[in-house]
Amino acid sequence: MVNCVITVKNPTGIHARPATELVKLATKFKSTITMSHDGKEADPKSIISLLSSALKAGTVITLRVDGEDEELAAKRICEYINNLED
């Protein structure tokens, strides 16, 4: 299992467009991926789950990835969120 902590830096957070791209990225991996913040969990392979978690600028997310491609999945998802700009 790989864990990493990421802060959403994008001023508008992870809204519909970046959430859609994040889902496309996450579904490329076989690993189980979970994002959590403030006691809530979201599945980044589900657009509904991502949008309902209201990931705003400054939100600190714990990303947990478990599976055969966990290292690559964690790296790519963390990079995507860290580099996200509107």
Secondary structure as a PSIPRED ss2 file (coil, helix, strand):
# PSIPRED VFORMAT (PSIPRED V4.0)

   1 M C   1.000  0.000  0.000
   2 V E   0.000  0.000  1.000
   3 N E   0.000  0.000  1.000
   4 C E   0.000  0.000  1.000
   5 V E   0.000  0.000  1.000
   6 I E   0.000  0.000  1.000
   7 T E   0.000  0.000  1.000
   8 V C   1.000  0.000  0.000
   9 K C   1.000  0.000  0.000
  10 N C   1.000  0.000  0.000
  11 P C   1.000  0.000  0.000
  12 T C   1.000  0.000  0.000
  13 G C   1.000  0.000  0.000
  14 I C   1.000  0.000  0.000
  15 H C   1.000  0.000  0.000
  16 A H   0.000  1.000  0.000
  17 R H   0.000  1.000  0.000
  18 P H   0.000  1.000  0.000
  19 A H   0.000  1.000  0.000
  20 T H   0.000  1.000  0.000
  21 E H   0.000  1.000  0.000
  22 L H   0.000  1.000  0.000
  23 V H   0.000  1.000  0.000
  24 K H   0.000  1.000  0.000
  25 L H   0.000  1.000  0.000
  26 A H   0.000  1.000  0.000
  27 T C   1.000  0.000  0.000
  28 K C   1.000  0.000  0.000
  29 F C   1.000  0.000  0.000
  30 K C   1.000  0.000  0.000
  31 S C   1.000  0.000  0.000
  32 T E   0.000  0.000  1.000
  33 I E   0.000  0.000  1.000
  34 T E   0.000  0.000  1.000
  35 M E   0.000  0.000  1.000
  36 S E   0.000  0.000  1.000
  37 H E   0.000  0.000  1.000
  38 D C   1.000  0.000  0.000
  39 G C   1.000  0.000  0.000
  40 K E   0.000  0.000  1.000
  41 E E   0.000  0.000  1.000
  42 A E   0.000  0.000  1.000
  43 D C   1.000  0.000  0.000
  44 P C   1.000  0.000  0.000
  45 K C   1.000  0.000  0.000
  46 S C   1.000  0.000  0.000
  47 I H   0.000  1.000  0.000
  48 I H   0.000  1.000  0.000
  49 S H   0.000  1.000  0.000
  50 L H   0.000  1.000  0.000
  51 L H   0.000  1.000  0.000
  52 S H   0.000  1.000  0.000
  53 S C   1.000  0.000  0.000
  54 A C   1.000  0.000  0.000
  55 L C   1.000  0.000  0.000
  56 K C   1.000  0.000  0.000
  57 A C   1.000  0.000  0.000
  58 G C   1.000  0.000  0.000
  59 T C   1.000  0.000  0.000
  60 V E   0.000  0.000  1.000
  61 I E   0.000  0.000  1.000
  62 T E   0.000  0.000  1.000
  63 L E   0.000  0.000  1.000
  64 R E   0.000  0.000  1.000
  65 V E   0.000  0.000  1.000
  66 D E   0.000  0.000  1.000
  67 G C   1.000  0.000  0.000
  68 E C   1.000  0.000  0.000
  69 D C   1.000  0.000  0.000
  70 E H   0.000  1.000  0.000
  71 E H   0.000  1.000  0.000
  72 L H   0.000  1.000  0.000
  73 A H   0.000  1.000  0.000
  74 A H   0.000  1.000  0.000
  75 K H   0.000  1.000  0.000
  76 R H   0.000  1.000  0.000
  77 I H   0.000  1.000  0.000
  78 C H   0.000  1.000  0.000
  79 E H   0.000  1.000  0.000
  80 Y H   0.000  1.000  0.000
  81 I H   0.000  1.000  0.000
  82 N H   0.000  1.000  0.000
  83 N H   0.000  1.000  0.000
  84 L C   1.000  0.000  0.000
  85 E C   1.000  0.000  0.000
  86 D C   1.000  0.000  0.000
